[in-house]
Amino acid sequence: MIEIIVSLLILVGLLFILAGAAGVYRMPDFYCRAHASGMTSTLGVGFLMLAAVVHFTALTGEFAFKLLLMTLFIFFTSPIASHMITRAAYFAGVKQWKGSVLDQMKDYTPPAEEGAVQGNGAPKSAR
């Protein structure tokens, strides 16, 4: 019975990875591709690691707590990392696809922080 559960979790994880790979291949711009790859790393790898948790818990008879912690770490940090990468790309001037219909960040200017890199690449405090 455990083999069936592990196999289903692996299959679901692989389907998410396959969908993410297709999204990275077919999407028109960086932002859409980043979304596809972020979903792949979050859900695809998450399900594969959850399958490993179930498998090793059944195999050893002890709960695979460290593996579960790693799964939760990836599940929570991957979307944040993907968001920060796309945000940095937006403020670096990476253009959206011409077919994009909405740019919610167009009128937003991030607050300047002490020591932050400004226009010419030098830290603000060094000018």
For each residue, the residues with C-beta under 8 A, 3 or more apart:
1: 4 5
2: 5 6 54 55 58
3: 6 7
4: 1 7 8
5: 1 2 8 9 54
6: 2 3 9 10 51 54 55 58
7: 3 4 10 11 51
8: 4 5 11 12
9: 5 6 12 13 47 48 50 51 54
10: 6 7 13 14 47 48 51
11: 7 8 14 15
12: 8 9 15 16 47
13: 9 10 16 17 43 44 45 46 47 48 50 51
14: 10 11 17 18 44 48
15: 11 12 18 19
16: 12 13 19 20 39 40 43 44 47
17: 13 14 20 21 40 44 45 48
18: 14 15 21 22
19: 15 16 22 23 36 39 40
20: 16 17 23 24 36 37 39 40 41 44
21: 17 18 24 25 40
22: 18 19 25 26 36
23: 19 20 26 27 32 33 35 36 37 39 40
24: 20 21 27 33 36 37 40
25: 21 22
26: 22 23
27: 23 24 32 33 35 36
28: 32 97 99
29: 32 33 95 96 97 100
30: 33 34 86 89 94
31: 34 35 86 89 90 94 96 97
32: 23 27 28 29 35 36 97
33: 23 24 27 29 30 36 37
34: 30 31 37 38 82 85 86 89
35: 23 27 31 32 38 39 82 86
36: 19 20 22 23 24 27 32 33 39 40
37: 20 23 24 33 34 40 41 82
38: 34 35 41 42 78 79 81 82 83
39: 16 19 20 23 35 36 42 43 44
40: 16 17 19 20 21 23 24 36 37 43 44 45
41: 20 37 38 44 45 74 78 82
42: 38 39 45 46 74 75 78 79 82
43: 13 16 39 40 46 47
44: 13 14 16 17 20 39 40 41 47 48
45: 13 17 40 41 42 48 49 74 78
46: 13 42 43 49 50 71 74 75
47: 9 10 12 13 16 43 44 50 51
48: 9 10 13 14 17 44 45 51 52
49: 45 46 52 53 67 70 71 74
50: 9 13 46 47 53 54 71
51: 6 7 9 10 13 47 48 54 55
52: 48 49 55 56 64 67
53: 49 50 56 57 64 67 68 71
54: 2 5 6 9 50 51 57 58
55: 2 6 51 52 58 59
56: 52 53 59 60 64 67
57: 53 54 60 61 62 63 64
58: 2 6 54 55 61
59: 55 56
60: 56 57 64
61: 57 58
62: 57
63: 57 68
64: 52 53 56 57 60 67 68
65: 68 69
66: 69 70
67: 49 52 53 56 64 70 71
68: 53 63 64 65 71 72
69: 65 66 72 73
70: 49 66 67 73 74
71: 46 49 50 53 67 68 74 75
72: 68 69 75 76
73: 69 70 76 77
74: 41 42 45 46 49 70 71 77 78
75: 42 46 71 72 78
76: 72 73 79 80
77: 73 74 80 81
78: 38 41 42 45 74 75 81 82
79: 38 42 76 82 83
80: 76 77 83 84
81: 38 77 78 84 85
82: 34 35 37 38 41 42 78 79 85 86
83: 38 79 80 86 87
84: 80 81 87 88
85: 34 81 82 88 89
86: 30 31 34 35 82 83 89 90
87: 83 84 90 91
88: 84 85 91 92
89: 30 31 34 85 86 92 94
90: 31 86 87 94 105
91: 87 88 110
92: 88 89
93:
94: 30 31 89 90
95: 29
96: 29 31 100 103
97: 28 29 31 32 100
98:
99: 28
100: 29 96 97 103
101:
102:
103: 96 100 106
104: 108
105: 90 108
106: 103
107:
108: 104 105
109:
110: 91
111:
112: 116 118 124
113: 116
114: 124 125
115: 123 124 125
116: 112 113 123 124
117: 121 122 123 124
118: 112 122 123 124 127
119:
120:
121: 117
122: 117 118 126 127
123: 115 116 117 118 126 127
124: 112 114 115 116 117 118 127
125: 114 115
126: 122 123
127: 118 122 123 124
